Amino acid sequence: MNNTVRMYQQFCDRNIELKKREDELLLSISELGARESELRKATTGLEQQLSELWEYDAYNDNLNLEFKQEKVISTNDVLIPPPNMAINYHQNEDKALSLPVNKQSYGCPAL
């Protein structure tokens, strides 16, 4: 009978150890579930911030493009006259052709 009592005591001790381990595991599972919930909330928040950042980047890119276009237009206004301004590039050609030329200064004999 002594052997039976010892075996029963070992069985009870083992059950107590297993119950403690089960409780530890259930607590760990519960903690992991809470942590998972926190991470999901954080992930959702980060995804929202990332989406807002992409929107901000797109807005910023549009502003930069508009600024570059305005800069090109303003540069063009300085370098290129508006189309309503009439410029006659050939107006001085006739005058240049009718100027008397001193042929002697070029080594040519006088006529």
C-alpha positions as CSV (number, residue, x, y, z in Angstrom):
1,M,0.0,0.0,0.0
2,N,2.9,2.3,0.6
3,N,3.7,2.1,-3.1
4,T,0.1,3.0,-4.1
5,V,0.1,6.0,-1.8
6,R,3.4,7.2,-3.3
7,M,2.2,6.8,-6.9
8,Y,-1.0,8.7,-6.0
9,Q,1.0,11.5,-4.4
10,Q,3.2,11.7,-7.6
11,F,0.1,11.8,-9.7
12,C,-1.4,14.7,-7.6
13,D,1.9,16.6,-7.7
14,R,2.1,16.2,-11.4
15,N,-1.5,17.4,-11.8
16,I,-0.8,20.5,-9.7
17,E,2.3,21.3,-11.8
18,L,0.3,20.9,-15.0
19,K,-2.5,23.1,-13.6
20,K,0.1,25.8,-12.7
21,R,1.6,25.6,-16.2
22,E,-1.9,25.7,-17.8
23,D,-2.7,28.9,-15.8
24,E,0.7,30.4,-16.9
25,L,-0.1,29.6,-20.5
26,L,-3.6,31.1,-20.3
27,L,-2.2,34.3,-18.8
28,S,0.4,34.5,-21.6
29,I,-2.3,34.0,-24.2
30,S,-4.4,36.7,-22.6
31,E,-1.4,39.1,-22.5
32,L,-0.6,38.3,-26.1
33,G,-4.2,39.0,-27.1
34,A,-4.0,42.4,-25.4
35,R,-0.7,43.1,-27.1
36,E,-2.1,42.1,-30.4
37,S,-5.0,44.5,-30.0
38,E,-2.6,47.3,-29.1
39,L,-0.5,46.5,-32.2
40,R,-3.5,46.5,-34.4
41,K,-4.5,49.9,-33.1
42,A,-1.0,51.2,-33.6
43,T,-0.8,49.7,-37.1
44,T,-4.1,51.3,-38.0
45,G,-2.9,54.7,-36.7
46,L,0.4,54.3,-38.6
47,E,-1.5,53.4,-41.8
48,Q,-3.7,56.5,-41.4
49,Q,-0.6,58.7,-40.9
50,L,1.1,57.1,-43.9
51,S,-2.0,57.8,-46.0
52,E,-2.0,61.5,-44.8
53,L,1.7,61.7,-45.5
54,W,1.1,60.5,-49.1
55,E,-1.7,63.0,-49.5
56,Y,0.7,65.7,-48.2
57,D,3.4,64.6,-50.5
58,A,1.1,64.7,-53.5
59,Y,-0.1,68.2,-52.4
60,N,3.5,69.2,-52.0
61,D,4.5,67.8,-55.4
62,N,1.6,69.7,-57.0
63,L,2.7,73.0,-55.2
64,N,6.3,72.4,-56.4
65,L,5.1,71.8,-60.0
66,E,2.9,74.9,-59.8
67,F,5.9,76.9,-58.5
68,K,8.2,75.6,-61.2
69,Q,5.6,76.5,-63.9
70,E,5.2,80.0,-62.4
71,K,8.9,80.4,-62.4
72,V,9.2,79.3,-66.0
73,I,6.3,81.6,-67.0
74,S,7.9,84.5,-65.1
75,T,11.3,83.8,-66.7
76,N,9.6,83.6,-70.1
77,D,8.0,86.9,-69.5
78,V,11.4,88.5,-68.8
79,L,13.2,86.9,-71.8
80,I,10.4,86.6,-74.3
81,P,8.4,89.6,-75.1
82,P,4.6,89.2,-75.0
83,P,3.1,88.3,-78.4
84,N,1.3,91.7,-78.6
85,M,4.6,93.6,-78.7
86,A,5.6,94.2,-82.4
87,I,9.3,94.0,-83.0
88,N,10.7,94.6,-86.4
89,Y,14.1,93.0,-86.4
90,H,14.7,94.0,-90.0
91,Q,14.0,97.7,-89.6
92,N,17.7,98.7,-89.5
93,E,18.8,96.5,-92.4
94,D,18.0,99.1,-95.1
95,K,20.0,101.7,-93.2
96,A,22.9,99.4,-92.8
97,L,23.0,98.7,-96.5
98,S,22.8,102.3,-97.5
99,L,25.7,103.6,-95.5
100,P,28.7,104.9,-97.6
101,V,31.7,102.7,-97.4
102,N,35.2,104.2,-97.5
103,K,36.9,101.7,-99.8
104,Q,40.3,103.2,-99.3
105,S,40.3,102.2,-95.7
106,Y,40.0,98.6,-96.8
107,G,43.0,98.9,-99.2
108,C,40.9,99.4,-102.3
109,P,41.9,102.1,-104.9
110,A,39.6,105.2,-105.0
111,L,37.5,105.4,-108.1
